[in-house]
Amino acid sequence: MNVTIYHNPACGTSRNTLAMIRNAGIEPDVIDYLENPPSRQDLIKMIADAGLTVRDAIRQKDTPYGELGLDNPKLSDDQLLDAMLAQPILINRPFVVTPLGTRLSRPSELVLEILPETHKGAFAKEDGEKVLDAEGKRIV
């Protein structure tokens, strides 16, 4: 299965998402989006395919969101996209694209919605939270 993750290795949610993909027996195409941001068209498509608005896809925490005045509700989607592409840290992460769909995997277990049920046993997040049981089934 062809899977792409727009990843930030410094982000725990992104690391957990990547680990869940690998736990499904899939080695994804890992794109460090801070070094190699998506094109404008790819970003627009990912946001739409994930069922989000552009504003939903902006990361506010630990970014220049406030300093740039991006909380202004009068800003257009084009203006928000311009800011996200100029400063990729503003793109919320991780976005994951598979043949089964696209998700902004926050929380990380949202990625399970777009992966096949091929998990290789139990999985717990970095903080110890159990996500999959010994049979690879989601713990709810």
Secondary structure, DSSP 8 states (H G I E B T S, - for coil): ---EEEE-TT-HHHHHHHHHHHHTT---EEEETTTS---HHHHHHHHHHTT--TGGGB--TTSSTTTTTTT-TT--HHHHHHHHHHSGGGB-S-EEEETTEEEE-SSGGGGGGGS-S---S-EE-TTS-EEE-TTS-B--
